[in-house]
């Protein structure tokens, strides 16, 4: 039941945190990132109540994003579906390892 409740958002949170960390190591201070998950965008914009299993990833992502001077997370409108699928598979492999 938890996986249907999360709808893969845990993968998006992890992927966005990893990308943010890489951008920060490169010295980026201002970013605008587009993701294909409208629920993730809404979580970050509206600060909605999130399912308990997402709490740690949500806090980790928020902390990572707050290190930027400015950031914006937008909805990509599904244009990057292949990249999202790749990120999900790479994240799943990392979690399994």
C-alpha positions in Angstrom: 0.0 0.0 0.0 2.8 2.4 0.8 4.2 2.2 -2.7 0.9 3.1 -4.3 0.6 6.0 -1.8 4.1 7.2 -2.7 3.6 6.8 -6.5 7.3 6.8 -7.1 7.9 10.2 -5.5 10.7 8.7 -3.3 12.7 8.2 -6.5 12.1 11.7 -7.6 13.1 13.1 -4.3 16.3 11.1 -4.3 17.1 11.9 -7.9 16.5 15.7 -7.3 18.7 15.6 -4.2 21.5 13.9 -6.1 21.3 16.3 -9.0 21.3 19.2 -6.6 24.4 17.9 -4.8 26.2 17.5 -8.1 25.3 21.1 -9.2 26.5 22.4 -5.9 29.8 20.6 -6.2 30.1 22.3 -9.6 29.6 25.7 -7.9 26.1 26.4 -9.1 24.2 28.9 -6.8 21.0 29.4 -8.7 19.1 26.7 -10.5 15.8 25.9 -12.2 15.0 22.3 -12.5 12.1 20.7 -14.3 10.7 17.3 -13.2 7.9 15.2 -14.7 6.1 14.5 -11.4 3.5 17.2 -10.7 3.0 15.8 -7.1 6.6 16.3 -6.3 6.4 19.9 -7.5 3.3 20.5 -5.5 4.9 19.0 -2.4 7.7 21.5 -2.7 5.6 24.5 -3.6 2.7 24.2 -1.3 4.5 22.4 1.5 1.7 19.9 1.6 1.5 17.2 4.2 3.4 14.2 2.8 3.2 10.5 3.6 5.4 9.5 6.5 7.7 7.2 4.4 8.7 10.3 2.4 9.6 12.4 5.4 13.3 11.7 5.5 13.8 12.1 1.7 11.7 15.3 1.8 13.8 16.8 4.6 17.0 15.7 2.9 15.8 17.3 -0.4 14.7 20.5 1.3 18.0 20.9 3.1 19.9 20.3 -0.2 17.7 22.8 -2.1 18.1 25.4 0.6 21.9 25.5 0.0 21.2 27.3 -3.3 20.9 31.1 -3.3 17.8 30.6 -5.4 16.0 27.6 -6.9 12.9 26.8 -8.7 11.3 23.4 -9.3 8.8 23.2 -12.1 6.8 20.6 -13.9 8.3 19.4 -17.2 5.0 18.4 -18.6 6.2 14.9 -19.4 8.7 16.0 -22.0 11.5 14.2 -20.3 10.0 10.8 -19.8 13.0 8.9 -21.0 15.3 10.7 -18.6 12.9 10.1 -15.7 12.8 6.4 -16.5 16.5 6.3 -16.5 16.8 8.1 -13.2 14.3 5.7 -11.7 16.2 2.7 -12.8 19.6 4.1 -11.7 18.1 5.1 -8.3 16.6 1.7 -7.9 19.9 0.0 -8.6 21.7 2.3 -6.1 19.1 1.5 -3.4 19.4 -2.3 -4.1 23.2 -2.2 -3.9 
